[in-house]
Amino acid sequence: MAEHYDVVIVGGGMVGLTLACALGETALKVAVLEAHPMERSWPEASIGLRVSAITHATRKVFERIDAWRGMVERRVTSYGEMHVWDASGDGEIHFDGAEAGAPSLGYIVENRVVQLALMERVEQLANIDLLCPAHWQQWSDDGEALLLTLDDGRQLHTQLLVGADGVQSQVRERAGIETKGWGYDQHAVMAIVKTEKSHQHTCWQRFLPNGPLAFLPMHEHYSCVVWSTTPEQAQILMGDSEQIFADKLADAFDHTLGAIVEVCERGSFPLRMQHTVDYVKERIALVGDAAHAIHPLAGQGVNLGILDAAALAETILSAYDARRDIGGLATLRRYERWRKGQNVAMMLSMDGFKRLFGSDVSALKVARNLGLNATNSFTPLKRIFMEYAMGERGDLPKTAL
Ligand SMILES: Cc1cc2nc3c(=O)[nH]c(=O)nc-3n(C[C@H](O)[C@H](O)[C@H](O)COP(=O)(O)OP(=O)(O)OC[C@H]3O[C@@H](n4cnc5c(N)ncnc54)[C@H](O)[C@@H]3O)c2cc1C
């Protein structure tokens, strides 16, 4: 006997769980399928390697769904300033939250903290079932609903299936939704490090010839490093001893925060830009990295995904209130129209930045340095950049306002 749901979400990552919470305390019955067991605890002194810079818009969504408290109680670091400069010139730009009248520009949070706080919230919501670990095997479509069969033989009947299953989304593949994109021929080497000098609650980013090197501030003197570089250099950096890695990192960062006194964790991730041709099909919707993957240089990836989740929830709930089919293409196209334009604009500007700063052409190097300095001294334009970085521009869902 199949269990009946209105919405089944495949993927209990940050985006899938946010969508589930945003559909909490409503008349809809929702299931979340997550393939991997959730990490519920870790040694207090450990710091997760995967962290995200999250915007004010994302924080507001987390507050509305009552998950922010669970993150703050664990560990959230706010940052008030951002400093970006080009290693091959004198161009630099400096953003200060105080200029926008904001106490901070954004927050740095470990992904595992975000996921656990969201999961705890999901577990409090009576209309949401978290099936974990769970894998789907196949689905069939009777025209009015999908019948999803899980590995253990359980069957779920649903009006709408949401793929929140990340960049390699199997929901997207099974639905036959095409993606377009390209590899950057870059890897991001991530590391948690302790620096000699304080990070001053500032996000630092230095553009090097092989890619940007960012230091994201965490508690005390700890930072999360995101070093985008060639796959060859990434492999070498991953194989270096802790001391050699620390020395190379301090050199590449021009000793801005002094010596690297401790390297706790290291990992390497290939970088891609990827976008799906469609976000929706009849009874199917994609959110987060399943729909789009973006270069991490401006730390916007999960923020776009959280806004997808909030926009999709708003679209579903308004269709439900108006007694329209929540999985019908007409409903889902509203969500797609809403989010696609916003995401494409952000993806193209990040891609443009990446190419501009990756270029070795002398004229472009001069132009980008002039551009950085000009933007730095032109307050209205700087303010627009700052509002984008804080997630406060664009057509935002109600929960992000
Ligand atoms: C190096 C790097 C640095 C980054 N830094 C930032 C940053 O600072 N700020 C920012 O906003 N973004 C950042 N991002 C991007 C951000 O990490 C992603 O956008 C975000 O993780 C996407 O979340 P998601 O929930 O869509 O997908 P995922 O995090 O990939 O989650 C997908 C979930 O689905 C589950 N799943 C997969 N397949 C199945 C299946 N068949 N059945 C059930 N479950 C399944 C997975 O186990 C997982 O839990 C960075 C990315 C990289 C690579």
Ligand as a Chemical Component Dictionary entry (heavy atoms), coordinates in Angstrom:
data_LIG
# 
_chem_comp.id                   LIG 
_chem_comp.type                 NON-POLYMER 
_chem_comp.pdbx_formal_charge   0 
_chem_comp.three_letter_code    LIG 
# 
loop_
_chem_comp_atom.comp_id 
_chem_comp_atom.atom_id 
_chem_comp_atom.alt_atom_id 
_chem_comp_atom.type_symbol 
_chem_comp_atom.charge 
_chem_comp_atom.model_Cartn_x 
_chem_comp_atom.model_Cartn_y 
_chem_comp_atom.model_Cartn_z 
_chem_comp_atom.pdbx_ordinal 
LIG C1  C1  C 0 34.593 24.644 -2.519 1  
LIG C2  C2  C 0 33.199 25.164 -2.387 2  
LIG C3  C3  C 0 32.944 26.259 -1.546 3  
LIG C4  C4  C 0 31.660 26.781 -1.429 4  
LIG N1  N1  N 0 31.435 27.872 -0.629 5  
LIG C5  C5  C 0 30.195 28.426 -0.576 6  
LIG C6  C6  C 0 29.916 29.581 0.207  7  
LIG O1  O1  O 0 30.779 30.140 0.876  8  
LIG N2  N2  N 0 28.648 30.089 0.200  9  
LIG C7  C7  C 0 27.668 29.520 -0.546 10 
LIG O2  O2  O 0 26.555 30.050 -0.576 11 
LIG N3  N3  N 0 27.881 28.402 -1.256 12 
LIG C8  C8  C 0 29.114 27.836 -1.309 13 
LIG N4  N4  N 0 29.335 26.724 -2.043 14 
LIG C9  C9  C 0 28.212 26.083 -2.726 15 
LIG C10 C10 C 0 27.374 25.237 -1.760 16 
LIG O3  O3  O 0 28.199 24.321 -1.065 17 
LIG C11 C11 C 0 26.309 24.497 -2.547 18 
LIG O4  O4  O 0 25.604 25.424 -3.340 19 
LIG C12 C12 C 0 25.322 23.792 -1.583 20 
LIG O5  O5  O 0 25.960 22.792 -0.839 21 
LIG C13 C13 C 0 24.175 23.184 -2.373 22 
LIG O6  O6  O 0 23.248 22.635 -1.467 23 
LIG P1  P1  P 0 22.179 21.573 -1.956 24 
LIG O7  O7  O 0 21.377 21.217 -0.756 25 
LIG O8  O8  O 0 21.501 22.059 -3.186 26 
LIG O9  O9  O 0 23.033 20.326 -2.444 27 
LIG P2  P2  P 0 23.993 19.378 -1.604 28 
LIG O10 O10 O 0 24.694 20.112 -0.539 29 
LIG O11 O11 O 0 24.843 18.658 -2.613 30 
LIG O12 O12 O 0 22.989 18.339 -0.918 31 
LIG C14 C14 C 0 22.356 17.327 -1.651 32 
LIG C15 C15 C 0 21.848 16.270 -0.686 33 
LIG O13 O13 O 0 21.134 15.283 -1.421 34 
LIG C16 C16 C 0 21.517 13.988 -0.977 35 
LIG N5  N5  N 0 21.309 13.076 -2.099 36 
LIG C17 C17 C 0 21.992 13.027 -3.269 37 
LIG N6  N6  N 0 21.474 12.075 -4.067 38 
LIG C18 C18 C 0 20.442 11.505 -3.381 39 
LIG C19 C19 C 0 19.520 10.458 -3.656 40 
LIG N7  N7  N 0 19.547 9.791  -4.831 41 
LIG N8  N8  N 0 18.607 10.133 -2.729 42 
LIG C20 C20 C 0 18.549 10.803 -1.534 43 
LIG N9  N9  N 0 19.407 11.802 -1.227 44 
LIG C21 C21 C 0 20.337 12.135 -2.125 45 
LIG C22 C22 C 0 22.980 14.151 -0.572 46 
LIG O14 O14 O 0 23.371 13.140 0.335  47 
LIG C23 C23 C 0 22.965 15.535 0.053  48 
LIG O15 O15 O 0 22.655 15.495 1.434  49 
LIG C24 C24 C 0 30.607 26.188 -2.174 50 
LIG C25 C25 C 0 30.843 25.079 -2.988 51 
LIG C26 C26 C 0 32.138 24.572 -3.107 52 
LIG C27 C27 C 0 32.390 23.402 -4.026 53 
# 
loop_
_chem_comp_bond.comp_id 
_chem_comp_bond.atom_id_1 
_chem_comp_bond.atom_id_2 
_chem_comp_bond.value_order 
_chem_comp_bond.pdbx_ordinal 
LIG C1  C2  SING 1  
LIG C2  C3  SING 2  
LIG C2  C26 DOUB 3  
LIG C3  C4  DOUB 4  
LIG C4  N1  SING 5  
LIG C4  C24 SING 6  
LIG N1  C5  DOUB 7  
LIG C5  C6  SING 8  
LIG C5  C8  SING 9  
LIG C6  O1  DOUB 10 
LIG C6  N2  SING 11 
LIG N2  C7  SING 12 
LIG C7  O2  DOUB 13 
LIG C7  N3  SING 14 
LIG N3  C8  DOUB 15 
LIG C8  N4  SING 16 
LIG N4  C9  SING 17 
LIG N4  C24 SING 18 
LIG C9  C10 SING 19 
LIG C10 O3  SING 20 
LIG C10 C11 SING 21 
LIG C11 O4  SING 22 
LIG C11 C12 SING 23 
LIG C12 O5  SING 24 
LIG C12 C13 SING 25 
LIG C13 O6  SING 26 
LIG O6  P1  SING 27 
LIG P1  O7  DOUB 28 
LIG P1  O8  SING 29 
LIG P1  O9  SING 30 
LIG O9  P2  SING 31 
LIG P2  O10 DOUB 32 
LIG P2  O11 SING 33 
LIG P2  O12 SING 34 
LIG O12 C14 SING 35 
LIG C14 C15 SING 36 
LIG C15 O13 SING 37 
LIG C15 C23 SING 38 
LIG O13 C16 SING 39 
LIG C16 N5  SING 40 
LIG C16 C22 SING 41 
LIG N5  C17 SING 42 
LIG N5  C21 SING 43 
LIG C17 N6  DOUB 44 
LIG N6  C18 SING 45 
LIG C18 C19 SING 46 
LIG C18 C21 DOUB 47 
LIG C19 N7  SING 48 
LIG C19 N8  DOUB 49 
LIG N8  C20 SING 50 
LIG C20 N9  DOUB 51 
LIG N9  C21 SING 52 
LIG C22 O14 SING 53 
LIG C22 C23 SING 54 
LIG C23 O15 SING 55 
LIG C24 C25 DOUB 56 
LIG C25 C26 SING 57 
LIG C26 C27 SING 58 
# 
